[in-house]
Amino acid sequence: MHIAKDLVAASATPLVLGILAEEESYGYAILKEISDRSGGRLEWTEGLLYPLLHRLERLGHVESSWRTPEGGRRRKYYAITEDGLRELAEQRKQWAAVTDALQDVWKATRTLGPVLPPALEA
């Protein structure tokens, strides 16, 4: 399934803040977590993630620090801040409103029959 760029972009901030609310992490691990949680349907690139992390850091929603785990290589770890937790709470409210509206629309359209025009049905 292809997920539209607009939807990926809109969901990026709450996804990253939500992951970091659970525990601090580094870029590759965040990418893997997003892929795992989406069942592989969201395959982000570094080109999407790192600009987002830098923007969240500029906004004060995350902070970063360089660390070298024992036996590992140096990595930049990201942690959510208090401002980031507040932003995540706001994002959750907004997404709840959107998903509620979508559920209402989808419930109404179920009674209308197929969503696709007959020419497009498989």
Chimera marker file (.cmm) of the C-alpha trace (Angstrom):
<marker_set name="trace">
<marker id="1" x="0.000" y="0.000" z="0.000" r="1" g="1" b="0" radius="0.5"/>
<marker id="2" x="1.258" y="3.463" z="-0.882" r="1" g="1" b="0" radius="0.5"/>
<marker id="3" x="0.678" y="6.133" z="1.756" r="1" g="1" b="0" radius="0.5"/>
<marker id="4" x="0.421" y="9.656" z="0.356" r="1" g="1" b="0" radius="0.5"/>
<marker id="5" x="3.238" y="12.080" z="1.151" r="1" g="1" b="0" radius="0.5"/>
<marker id="6" x="0.780" y="14.546" z="2.694" r="1" g="1" b="0" radius="0.5"/>
<marker id="7" x="-0.413" y="11.956" z="5.194" r="1" g="1" b="0" radius="0.5"/>
<marker id="8" x="3.146" y="10.892" z="6.024" r="1" g="1" b="0" radius="0.5"/>
<marker id="9" x="4.159" y="14.522" z="6.572" r="1" g="1" b="0" radius="0.5"/>
<marker id="10" x="1.117" y="15.262" z="8.738" r="1" g="1" b="0" radius="0.5"/>
<marker id="11" x="1.737" y="12.245" z="10.960" r="1" g="1" b="0" radius="0.5"/>
<marker id="12" x="5.520" y="12.639" z="11.275" r="1" g="1" b="0" radius="0.5"/>
<marker id="13" x="5.635" y="14.931" z="14.306" r="1" g="1" b="0" radius="0.5"/>
<marker id="14" x="3.219" y="12.973" z="16.513" r="1" g="1" b="0" radius="0.5"/>
<marker id="15" x="4.865" y="9.674" z="15.551" r="1" g="1" b="0" radius="0.5"/>
<marker id="16" x="8.357" y="10.847" z="16.482" r="1" g="1" b="0" radius="0.5"/>
<marker id="17" x="7.263" y="12.641" z="19.645" r="1" g="1" b="0" radius="0.5"/>
<marker id="18" x="5.238" y="9.583" z="20.686" r="1" g="1" b="0" radius="0.5"/>
<marker id="19" x="8.217" y="7.277" z="20.245" r="1" g="1" b="0" radius="0.5"/>
<marker id="20" x="10.484" y="9.648" z="22.159" r="1" g="1" b="0" radius="0.5"/>
<marker id="21" x="7.878" y="9.966" z="24.940" r="1" g="1" b="0" radius="0.5"/>
<marker id="22" x="8.417" y="6.249" z="25.596" r="1" g="1" b="0" radius="0.5"/>
<marker id="23" x="12.215" y="6.455" z="25.630" r="1" g="1" b="0" radius="0.5"/>
<marker id="24" x="15.080" y="8.412" z="24.163" r="1" g="1" b="0" radius="0.5"/>
<marker id="25" x="16.431" y="7.063" z="20.922" r="1" g="1" b="0" radius="0.5"/>
<marker id="26" x="18.691" y="7.693" z="17.930" r="1" g="1" b="0" radius="0.5"/>
<marker id="27" x="17.899" y="8.101" z="14.243" r="1" g="1" b="0" radius="0.5"/>
<marker id="28" x="18.237" y="4.565" z="12.920" r="1" g="1" b="0" radius="0.5"/>
<marker id="29" x="16.310" y="3.135" z="15.878" r="1" g="1" b="0" radius="0.5"/>
<marker id="30" x="13.496" y="5.666" z="15.335" r="1" g="1" b="0" radius="0.5"/>
<marker id="31" x="13.290" y="4.701" z="11.642" r="1" g="1" b="0" radius="0.5"/>
<marker id="32" x="13.128" y="1.019" z="12.582" r="1" g="1" b="0" radius="0.5"/>
<marker id="33" x="10.475" y="1.651" z="15.243" r="1" g="1" b="0" radius="0.5"/>
<marker id="34" x="8.267" y="3.499" z="12.754" r="1" g="1" b="0" radius="0.5"/>
<marker id="35" x="8.623" y="0.688" z="10.242" r="1" g="1" b="0" radius="0.5"/>
<marker id="36" x="7.901" y="-1.964" z="12.883" r="1" g="1" b="0" radius="0.5"/>
<marker id="37" x="4.868" y="-0.176" z="14.312" r="1" g="1" b="0" radius="0.5"/>
<marker id="38" x="3.376" y="0.361" z="10.879" r="1" g="1" b="0" radius="0.5"/>
<marker id="39" x="3.923" y="-3.244" z="9.835" r="1" g="1" b="0" radius="0.5"/>
<marker id="40" x="6.361" y="-2.006" z="7.203" r="1" g="1" b="0" radius="0.5"/>
<marker id="41" x="3.824" y="0.324" z="5.575" r="1" g="1" b="0" radius="0.5"/>
<marker id="42" x="5.777" y="3.420" z="6.638" r="1" g="1" b="0" radius="0.5"/>
<marker id="43" x="9.329" y="3.256" z="5.345" r="1" g="1" b="0" radius="0.5"/>
<marker id="44" x="10.845" y="6.618" z="6.153" r="1" g="1" b="0" radius="0.5"/>
<marker id="45" x="14.207" y="7.750" z="4.886" r="1" g="1" b="0" radius="0.5"/>
<marker id="46" x="16.901" y="9.648" z="6.746" r="1" g="1" b="0" radius="0.5"/>
<marker id="47" x="16.005" y="12.576" z="4.490" r="1" g="1" b="0" radius="0.5"/>
<marker id="48" x="12.593" y="12.756" z="6.142" r="1" g="1" b="0" radius="0.5"/>
<marker id="49" x="13.598" y="12.002" z="9.726" r="1" g="1" b="0" radius="0.5"/>
<marker id="50" x="16.664" y="14.154" z="10.347" r="1" g="1" b="0" radius="0.5"/>
<marker id="51" x="15.210" y="17.471" z="9.148" r="1" g="1" b="0" radius="0.5"/>
<marker id="52" x="12.180" y="16.736" z="11.338" r="1" g="1" b="0" radius="0.5"/>
<marker id="53" x="14.377" y="15.995" z="14.380" r="1" g="1" b="0" radius="0.5"/>
<marker id="54" x="16.364" y="19.199" z="13.776" r="1" g="1" b="0" radius="0.5"/>
<marker id="55" x="13.132" y="21.225" z="13.499" r="1" g="1" b="0" radius="0.5"/>
<marker id="56" x="11.752" y="19.652" z="16.692" r="1" g="1" b="0" radius="0.5"/>
<marker id="57" x="15.023" y="20.506" z="18.422" r="1" g="1" b="0" radius="0.5"/>
<marker id="58" x="14.878" y="24.133" z="17.223" r="1" g="1" b="0" radius="0.5"/>
<marker id="59" x="11.314" y="24.346" z="18.547" r="1" g="1" b="0" radius="0.5"/>
<marker id="60" x="12.421" y="23.000" z="21.925" r="1" g="1" b="0" radius="0.5"/>
<marker id="61" x="10.358" y="19.807" z="21.649" r="1" g="1" b="0" radius="0.5"/>
<marker id="62" x="13.398" y="17.518" z="21.737" r="1" g="1" b="0" radius="0.5"/>
<marker id="63" x="16.967" y="17.778" z="22.906" r="1" g="1" b="0" radius="0.5"/>
<marker id="64" x="19.950" y="15.797" z="21.730" r="1" g="1" b="0" radius="0.5"/>
<marker id="65" x="23.259" y="14.554" z="23.040" r="1" g="1" b="0" radius="0.5"/>
<marker id="66" x="26.106" y="12.585" z="21.529" r="1" g="1" b="0" radius="0.5"/>
<marker id="67" x="26.982" y="9.274" z="23.172" r="1" g="1" b="0" radius="0.5"/>
<marker id="68" x="29.142" y="6.285" z="22.483" r="1" g="1" b="0" radius="0.5"/>
<marker id="69" x="27.668" y="3.074" z="23.892" r="1" g="1" b="0" radius="0.5"/>
<marker id="70" x="30.187" y="0.536" z="25.113" r="1" g="1" b="0" radius="0.5"/>
<marker id="71" x="31.468" y="-1.386" z="22.136" r="1" g="1" b="0" radius="0.5"/>
<marker id="72" x="29.389" y="0.762" z="19.796" r="1" g="1" b="0" radius="0.5"/>
<marker id="73" x="29.824" y="3.785" z="17.645" r="1" g="1" b="0" radius="0.5"/>
<marker id="74" x="29.045" y="7.378" z="18.510" r="1" g="1" b="0" radius="0.5"/>
<marker id="75" x="25.360" y="8.265" z="18.057" r="1" g="1" b="0" radius="0.5"/>
<marker id="76" x="23.193" y="11.309" z="18.552" r="1" g="1" b="0" radius="0.5"/>
<marker id="77" x="20.379" y="10.479" z="20.963" r="1" g="1" b="0" radius="0.5"/>
<marker id="78" x="17.142" y="12.442" z="21.090" r="1" g="1" b="0" radius="0.5"/>
<marker id="79" x="14.893" y="12.906" z="24.121" r="1" g="1" b="0" radius="0.5"/>
<marker id="80" x="11.532" y="14.621" z="24.406" r="1" g="1" b="0" radius="0.5"/>
<marker id="81" x="11.342" y="17.780" z="26.528" r="1" g="1" b="0" radius="0.5"/>
<marker id="82" x="8.509" y="19.114" z="28.680" r="1" g="1" b="0" radius="0.5"/>
<marker id="83" x="7.523" y="21.372" z="25.760" r="1" g="1" b="0" radius="0.5"/>
<marker id="84" x="7.581" y="18.297" z="23.546" r="1" g="1" b="0" radius="0.5"/>
<marker id="85" x="5.233" y="16.452" z="25.895" r="1" g="1" b="0" radius="0.5"/>
<marker id="86" x="2.833" y="19.392" z="25.766" r="1" g="1" b="0" radius="0.5"/>
<marker id="87" x="3.052" y="19.433" z="21.965" r="1" g="1" b="0" radius="0.5"/>
<marker id="88" x="2.412" y="15.681" z="21.856" r="1" g="1" b="0" radius="0.5"/>
<marker id="89" x="-0.711" y="16.154" z="24.006" r="1" g="1" b="0" radius="0.5"/>
<marker id="90" x="-1.933" y="18.852" z="21.598" r="1" g="1" b="0" radius="0.5"/>
<marker id="91" x="-1.174" y="16.651" z="18.585" r="1" g="1" b="0" radius="0.5"/>
<marker id="92" x="-3.148" y="13.806" z="20.172" r="1" g="1" b="0" radius="0.5"/>
<marker id="93" x="-6.192" y="16.069" z="20.582" r="1" g="1" b="0" radius="0.5"/>
<marker id="94" x="-5.957" y="17.200" z="16.967" r="1" g="1" b="0" radius="0.5"/>
<marker id="95" x="-5.548" y="13.675" z="15.621" r="1" g="1" b="0" radius="0.5"/>
<marker id="96" x="-8.454" y="12.437" z="17.760" r="1" g="1" b="0" radius="0.5"/>
<marker id="97" x="-10.687" y="15.105" z="16.199" r="1" g="1" b="0" radius="0.5"/>
<marker id="98" x="-9.574" y="14.144" z="12.687" r="1" g="1" b="0" radius="0.5"/>
<marker id="99" x="-9.993" y="10.392" z="13.227" r="1" g="1" b="0" radius="0.5"/>
<marker id="100" x="-13.417" y="10.911" z="14.839" r="1" g="1" b="0" radius="0.5"/>
<marker id="101" x="-14.548" y="12.929" z="11.810" r="1" g="1" b="0" radius="0.5"/>
<marker id="102" x="-13.177" y="10.321" z="9.410" r="1" g="1" b="0" radius="0.5"/>
<marker id="103" x="-14.898" y="7.503" z="11.298" r="1" g="1" b="0" radius="0.5"/>
<marker id="104" x="-18.204" y="9.369" z="11.063" r="1" g="1" b="0" radius="0.5"/>
<marker id="105" x="-17.781" y="9.876" z="7.323" r="1" g="1" b="0" radius="0.5"/>
<marker id="106" x="-16.764" y="6.265" z="6.737" r="1" g="1" b="0" radius="0.5"/>
<marker id="107" x="-19.724" y="4.977" z="8.766" r="1" g="1" b="0" radius="0.5"/>
<marker id="108" x="-22.070" y="7.040" z="6.631" r="1" g="1" b="0" radius="0.5"/>
<marker id="109" x="-20.531" y="5.916" z="3.347" r="1" g="1" b="0" radius="0.5"/>
<marker id="110" x="-20.684" y="2.199" z="4.269" r="1" g="1" b="0" radius="0.5"/>
<marker id="111" x="-24.436" y="2.285" z="3.765" r="1" g="1" b="0" radius="0.5"/>
<marker id="112" x="-24.013" y="3.795" z="0.293" r="1" g="1" b="0" radius="0.5"/>
<marker id="113" x="-22.313" y="0.732" z="-1.135" r="1" g="1" b="0" radius="0.5"/>
<marker id="114" x="-18.858" y="0.471" z="-2.756" r="1" g="1" b="0" radius="0.5"/>
<marker id="115" x="-16.523" y="3.405" z="-2.313" r="1" g="1" b="0" radius="0.5"/>
<marker id="116" x="-14.973" y="2.928" z="-5.766" r="1" g="1" b="0" radius="0.5"/>
<marker id="117" x="-16.894" y="3.652" z="-8.952" r="1" g="1" b="0" radius="0.5"/>
<marker id="118" x="-17.808" y="0.368" z="-10.701" r="1" g="1" b="0" radius="0.5"/>
<marker id="119" x="-15.189" y="0.969" z="-13.421" r="1" g="1" b="0" radius="0.5"/>
<marker id="120" x="-12.426" y="1.025" z="-10.791" r="1" g="1" b="0" radius="0.5"/>
<marker id="121" x="-13.507" y="-1.983" z="-8.731" r="1" g="1" b="0" radius="0.5"/>
<marker id="122" x="-11.176" y="-4.944" z="-9.048" r="1" g="1" b="0" radius="0.5"/>
<link id1="1" id2="2" r="1" g="1" b="0" radius="0.2"/>
<link id1="2" id2="3" r="1" g="1" b="0" radius="0.2"/>
<link id1="3" id2="4" r="1" g="1" b="0" radius="0.2"/>
<link id1="4" id2="5" r="1" g="1" b="0" radius="0.2"/>
<link id1="5" id2="6" r="1" g="1" b="0" radius="0.2"/>
<link id1="6" id2="7" r="1" g="1" b="0" radius="0.2"/>
<link id1="7" id2="8" r="1" g="1" b="0" radius="0.2"/>
<link id1="8" id2="9" r="1" g="1" b="0" radius="0.2"/>
<link id1="9" id2="10" r="1" g="1" b="0" radius="0.2"/>
<link id1="10" id2="11" r="1" g="1" b="0" radius="0.2"/>
<link id1="11" id2="12" r="1" g="1" b="0" radius="0.2"/>
<link id1="12" id2="13" r="1" g="1" b="0" radius="0.2"/>
<link id1="13" id2="14" r="1" g="1" b="0" radius="0.2"/>
<link id1="14" id2="15" r="1" g="1" b="0" radius="0.2"/>
<link id1="15" id2="16" r="1" g="1" b="0" radius="0.2"/>
<link id1="16" id2="17" r="1" g="1" b="0" radius="0.2"/>
<link id1="17" id2="18" r="1" g="1" b="0" radius="0.2"/>
<link id1="18" id2="19" r="1" g="1" b="0" radius="0.2"/>
<link id1="19" id2="20" r="1" g="1" b="0" radius="0.2"/>
<link id1="20" id2="21" r="1" g="1" b="0" radius="0.2"/>
<link id1="21" id2="22" r="1" g="1" b="0" radius="0.2"/>
<link id1="22" id2="23" r="1" g="1" b="0" radius="0.2"/>
<link id1="23" id2="24" r="1" g="1" b="0" radius="0.2"/>
<link id1="24" id2="25" r="1" g="1" b="0" radius="0.2"/>
<link id1="25" id2="26" r="1" g="1" b="0" radius="0.2"/>
<link id1="26" id2="27" r="1" g="1" b="0" radius="0.2"/>
<link id1="27" id2="28" r="1" g="1" b="0" radius="0.2"/>
<link id1="28" id2="29" r="1" g="1" b="0" radius="0.2"/>
<link id1="29" id2="30" r="1" g="1" b="0" radius="0.2"/>
<link id1="30" id2="31" r="1" g="1" b="0" radius="0.2"/>
<link id1="31" id2="32" r="1" g="1" b="0" radius="0.2"/>
<link id1="32" id2="33" r="1" g="1" b="0" radius="0.2"/>
<link id1="33" id2="34" r="1" g="1" b="0" radius="0.2"/>
<link id1="34" id2="35" r="1" g="1" b="0" radius="0.2"/>
<link id1="35" id2="36" r="1" g="1" b="0" radius="0.2"/>
<link id1="36" id2="37" r="1" g="1" b="0" radius="0.2"/>
<link id1="37" id2="38" r="1" g="1" b="0" radius="0.2"/>
<link id1="38" id2="39" r="1" g="1" b="0" radius="0.2"/>
<link id1="39" id2="40" r="1" g="1" b="0" radius="0.2"/>
<link id1="40" id2="41" r="1" g="1" b="0" radius="0.2"/>
<link id1="41" id2="42" r="1" g="1" b="0" radius="0.2"/>
<link id1="42" id2="43" r="1" g="1" b="0" radius="0.2"/>
<link id1="43" id2="44" r="1" g="1" b="0" radius="0.2"/>
<link id1="44" id2="45" r="1" g="1" b="0" radius="0.2"/>
<link id1="45" id2="46" r="1" g="1" b="0" radius="0.2"/>
<link id1="46" id2="47" r="1" g="1" b="0" radius="0.2"/>
<link id1="47" id2="48" r="1" g="1" b="0" radius="0.2"/>
<link id1="48" id2="49" r="1" g="1" b="0" radius="0.2"/>
<link id1="49" id2="50" r="1" g="1" b="0" radius="0.2"/>
<link id1="50" id2="51" r="1" g="1" b="0" radius="0.2"/>
<link id1="51" id2="52" r="1" g="1" b="0" radius="0.2"/>
<link id1="52" id2="53" r="1" g="1" b="0" radius="0.2"/>
<link id1="53" id2="54" r="1" g="1" b="0" radius="0.2"/>
<link id1="54" id2="55" r="1" g="1" b="0" radius="0.2"/>
<link id1="55" id2="56" r="1" g="1" b="0" radius="0.2"/>
<link id1="56" id2="57" r="1" g="1" b="0" radius="0.2"/>
<link id1="57" id2="58" r="1" g="1" b="0" radius="0.2"/>
<link id1="58" id2="59" r="1" g="1" b="0" radius="0.2"/>
<link id1="59" id2="60" r="1" g="1" b="0" radius="0.2"/>
<link id1="60" id2="61" r="1" g="1" b="0" radius="0.2"/>
<link id1="61" id2="62" r="1" g="1" b="0" radius="0.2"/>
<link id1="62" id2="63" r="1" g="1" b="0" radius="0.2"/>
<link id1="63" id2="64" r="1" g="1" b="0" radius="0.2"/>
<link id1="64" id2="65" r="1" g="1" b="0" radius="0.2"/>
<link id1="65" id2="66" r="1" g="1" b="0" radius="0.2"/>
<link id1="66" id2="67" r="1" g="1" b="0" radius="0.2"/>
<link id1="67" id2="68" r="1" g="1" b="0" radius="0.2"/>
<link id1="68" id2="69" r="1" g="1" b="0" radius="0.2"/>
<link id1="69" id2="70" r="1" g="1" b="0" radius="0.2"/>
<link id1="70" id2="71" r="1" g="1" b="0" radius="0.2"/>
<link id1="71" id2="72" r="1" g="1" b="0" radius="0.2"/>
<link id1="72" id2="73" r="1" g="1" b="0" radius="0.2"/>
<link id1="73" id2="74" r="1" g="1" b="0" radius="0.2"/>
<link id1="74" id2="75" r="1" g="1" b="0" radius="0.2"/>
<link id1="75" id2="76" r="1" g="1" b="0" radius="0.2"/>
<link id1="76" id2="77" r="1" g="1" b="0" radius="0.2"/>
<link id1="77" id2="78" r="1" g="1" b="0" radius="0.2"/>
<link id1="78" id2="79" r="1" g="1" b="0" radius="0.2"/>
<link id1="79" id2="80" r="1" g="1" b="0" radius="0.2"/>
<link id1="80" id2="81" r="1" g="1" b="0" radius="0.2"/>
<link id1="81" id2="82" r="1" g="1" b="0" radius="0.2"/>
<link id1="82" id2="83" r="1" g="1" b="0" radius="0.2"/>
<link id1="83" id2="84" r="1" g="1" b="0" radius="0.2"/>
<link id1="84" id2="85" r="1" g="1" b="0" radius="0.2"/>
<link id1="85" id2="86" r="1" g="1" b="0" radius="0.2"/>
<link id1="86" id2="87" r="1" g="1" b="0" radius="0.2"/>
<link id1="87" id2="88" r="1" g="1" b="0" radius="0.2"/>
<link id1="88" id2="89" r="1" g="1" b="0" radius="0.2"/>
<link id1="89" id2="90" r="1" g="1" b="0" radius="0.2"/>
<link id1="90" id2="91" r="1" g="1" b="0" radius="0.2"/>
<link id1="91" id2="92" r="1" g="1" b="0" radius="0.2"/>
<link id1="92" id2="93" r="1" g="1" b="0" radius="0.2"/>
<link id1="93" id2="94" r="1" g="1" b="0" radius="0.2"/>
<link id1="94" id2="95" r="1" g="1" b="0" radius="0.2"/>
<link id1="95" id2="96" r="1" g="1" b="0" radius="0.2"/>
<link id1="96" id2="97" r="1" g="1" b="0" radius="0.2"/>
<link id1="97" id2="98" r="1" g="1" b="0" radius="0.2"/>
<link id1="98" id2="99" r="1" g="1" b="0" radius="0.2"/>
<link id1="99" id2="100" r="1" g="1" b="0" radius="0.2"/>
<link id1="100" id2="101" r="1" g="1" b="0" radius="0.2"/>
<link id1="101" id2="102" r="1" g="1" b="0" radius="0.2"/>
<link id1="102" id2="103" r="1" g="1" b="0" radius="0.2"/>
<link id1="103" id2="104" r="1" g="1" b="0" radius="0.2"/>
<link id1="104" id2="105" r="1" g="1" b="0" radius="0.2"/>
<link id1="105" id2="106" r="1" g="1" b="0" radius="0.2"/>
<link id1="106" id2="107" r="1" g="1" b="0" radius="0.2"/>
<link id1="107" id2="108" r="1" g="1" b="0" radius="0.2"/>
<link id1="108" id2="109" r="1" g="1" b="0" radius="0.2"/>
<link id1="109" id2="110" r="1" g="1" b="0" radius="0.2"/>
<link id1="110" id2="111" r="1" g="1" b="0" radius="0.2"/>
<link id1="111" id2="112" r="1" g="1" b="0" radius="0.2"/>
<link id1="112" id2="113" r="1" g="1" b="0" radius="0.2"/>
<link id1="113" id2="114" r="1" g="1" b="0" radius="0.2"/>
<link id1="114" id2="115" r="1" g="1" b="0" radius="0.2"/>
<link id1="115" id2="116" r="1" g="1" b="0" radius="0.2"/>
<link id1="116" id2="117" r="1" g="1" b="0" radius="0.2"/>
<link id1="117" id2="118" r="1" g="1" b="0" radius="0.2"/>
<link id1="118" id2="119" r="1" g="1" b="0" radius="0.2"/>
<link id1="119" id2="120" r="1" g="1" b="0" radius="0.2"/>
<link id1="120" id2="121" r="1" g="1" b="0" radius="0.2"/>
<link id1="121" id2="122" r="1" g="1" b="0" radius="0.2"/>
</marker_set>
